[in-house]
């Protein structure tokens, strides 16, 4: 890891720890412990299932982009590659990164064009981000936050109407070679986000947040957008801060929201660990 990357990682780690420390200082740690202790393991298992189903769909989406480049990967191979990327993104931040490592492996073993692979991974991110923003905006309108921030409603409706046309414009004018997979990748991106929402719904059920489910799911998507920003390690601290602030705005104790965020990170980490075991076989493949 070069000095520049090391400093970037140190900065992101510092921001994550600072945000997490602030959140933990603002909540009742004993109550957080009680919430986690009475969490339903069956609902958590269901959340883990939905989360990994979302990653399977994500790997299918990414493979559509690779196929547009003439790179034929079997779906299982693409799935292994996706989990390897998850592992590098979460556990080895600051280095080459998950997307960069996927490009490296494909260039090494499949002789893929690096510019095309870079474009494919960028569009893969955007085709997941657009539905995420759409569902976040939709849930916002259905939540109590729309009442508290009524001035945001017109902007929300504008965003809902523009998000997919803007995505199409990016495909058409900036990456025309991928236009043929716009519809399939966008639909797969939407399915990915719906499965992520199902995972979040199961976590909320696990800790008894049924009464504020719409608000929890809204915060979950907003925290996912915040976690995309390159300011933290794996979204740690950022997600918890969003839930702390979001629950406080509704006059609710923030402890269950922070517990939700920590459980989601646990599910993400457990799922990403698969990449540690899958990467060795792929790295040795001819």
N, C-alpha and C positions, 0 to 999 in steps of 0.2 A: 504494500500500500504506500503510494507516494505521500510526500509531506502535505501537499494540497488536499488530497483525499482524507488524510489523517486529521487535518484541521477541520475539514467539513464534518467529518464524523463526530469529532469531539464537540463541535458547536451544536450539532443536532442532538447528541446525547445530553449535553448540558441543558438544552432547552426542554428536552423530554423530562429530565429529572427535576428541573425547576418547576415545570407545570404540574407534574405528578405530586411533588412535595407540597405545592400550594393547595392542590385539591385535597390531599390527605389531611392537611392542616385545617381545612375548612369543614370537614365532616366529622361525625362521631365514629371513631374507629371501632369502638365496642359494638355499636349498632351494625356497622359494616360486617363485622365478624359474625354477628348473629344472623344476618341476612344470608351470607354465604354458607353458613352451617346448615340452614334449613332449606337450601336450594334443592329442588327435585332433580335427582340424577336422571330420571327417565326423560324429562323434558330437555335436559342438557344433551343427552344422547341423540334425541331427535334434532336438536339444533346442530350438533356435529354432523349428522347425516345430511341435513339440508345444505350446510356450508360446503361440504365436500361435493355434493351434487352440483352446486354452483360452480365449483372449480372444474368439474368435468365438462360442463357446458362452456365454460370459458376456454378450455383447451380446444374444444370443437371450433369455437369462433376463431381462435388464433390460427388453427390449421387451415381455415378457409383462406386466410390471407397468404399463408405459405403456398397453398395450392395455386393461387393467382400468380405466384412467381415461378410456377413450374416445379416447385419443391414438393415432392410426394412423400409425406410422412404417414405412417400408419397411425390410427387414432390413439392406440396405446402408447406409441412412441411420443406422440405430441403431448399426451397426458403426463408422461414421465418428465418431459422437458418442462412442462408448466409447473409441476411440483418442485423441480429443481430451482426454477426461477423464484418461486415462493420462498424456498429455504434461504437463498442468497439475499433476497430483499429484506427478510425479517431478521436473520441471524448474522449476516455478514454485510451490514450496511457500511457505506463509506468506501468500499472497494469497487469492484467491477459492477456490482449490482446484478439483480436477477435478469433484467432484460439484456444487459450487456453480455452476461454469461451465456444466455440462450443463443445470442448471435454468434458468439465465439464457438460454441459447440457445433452449430449448424455450418459455419464456415469451415471448421476443421474436418467434420465428418461427411458433410453433404455438399461442400463447395458452393454454398449459396452466396449470392451477390450481397455484400454488406450493406450497400445503400438501400437495396430493396428490402432486406431484412430489417433494417432500422425503420424504414417507412411502415413496414407491416406491424412492428411492435408498437410504434406510435399510434397508428390507426386502431390497433387492438385496444389500447388504453382509452382512446377517444370514443370508440364504439361501446365501451362500458360506461364511460363517464356521462355521455348524453342521456341514456335512460335513467341513470342515477339522479341526474339533475331534474329530469322530467317527473319521476316519482316523488322526489323530495318536494318539488313545487306543488304537486297534486295533494300530497299528504298535508302540506302546510295549510292549504285552503280548507281542509277538513278538520284541522286541529284547533285548539283554543288559541294558538299563537296568531291565527288569522284575525281573531277578535282583538287581541292586544296590539297587533301591528297592522291595523286596517290600511294604513297608507302604503303597505307593501303589496296589497292585493293587485292593483293594476300592473305593477312591475312583474308580479308572479305570473299573471295571465299572459303578459307579453313574452316572458321567458318560455312559458309552456308552448306558445305558438311558434317560437323561433328556434328552439333547440334542435329539432330534427332537420328543418330546412338548412340551418347553418352547418350541421354535420354533413348533409348531402353536398353543400357547396364545397366543403373541404375535400370530399371524395372527388367531386367532378373537376374542380379547378386546380387543386394542389396535388392530388394523387389519382390521376385518371386511370391508371393501370388497374386500380382496385374497384372501379365503378361497378363491375359485374357482381361483386359480392356485397354491395351496400345493403341490400334488403336482408339477405341471410344473416350477415354479421350484426346488423342492428337488431333484428329479432332475437338472435342468440344473446346479444347484450342485454336486451330487456328481460329475457328469461333468467339470465344470470342474476340480475338485480331482484327479481321476484323471489328467487330461491334464497338470496341473501336476506330479504325481508322475512321469508318464512323462518329462517334461522334465528333472526332477531325476535320474531314473534314467540318462538319456542323458548328463548332465553327469558323473555319477559314473563311468560307463563311460569317458568321455573322459579321465579322469585316473587310471583304474585302481583304483577303490575297490570293486570287486566283492565283496571279502571281508567288507566291513562294510556291505553295501548297506542292510539293514534299519535299521541304526543311522543311516546317513546320511539315509535318507528320513524317519525319525522326527525327527531334528534339523531337517531341512528344514521339516517342517510346524510344529514348535515355534517355529522362527525366523520362520516366516510369521505365526504368532499374535503373536509379540513385535513384528514389524514393523508390525502394525496399530496398535499403541499410538502415540499422538501425541507421541512423545518423540524422534523422529529425522527426518532428511530421507531419504525413500525407503527407510527401513529400513537405511541405511548405518551400519555400526558395530554395530548391534544384531544383525544376522544373523551377522556375523563373530564377535562375542562369544559367541553361543550355540554356534557350532561350535568355537571355541577351548575353551570350558568342557566341552562335550559330549565331544570327543575326549580331553581330559585326564582325564575321569572314567574312561574305558576304558583308560587307560594308553597311548594312541596318540599319536604325534607330531601336533600340531594343524595342521601346514602344509597337508596335503591338504584338510582341512576348510575352512580359510580360503580356499584356492584355489577350492574348490567354490563358496563363498559369493560370491567376487568374480566368478566366471564367470556365476553366476546374475544378479548385478546387471548385468553387461555385456549379457546377453541381454535383460533387462528394459528397459534404457536404449535399446538398438538398436530394440526393438519399439515403445517409447513415442515415439520420434522421428517415427514415421509421423504422429502427431497434429499435429506442427508444420506439415506440408504439407497435411493434410486440413482443418485448422481454417479456412483462408482461404476455401475454397469454401463451407463450411457457413455461415460468418459472413455471406457475401454472398448466400446463398440467400433467396428471398422468403418 
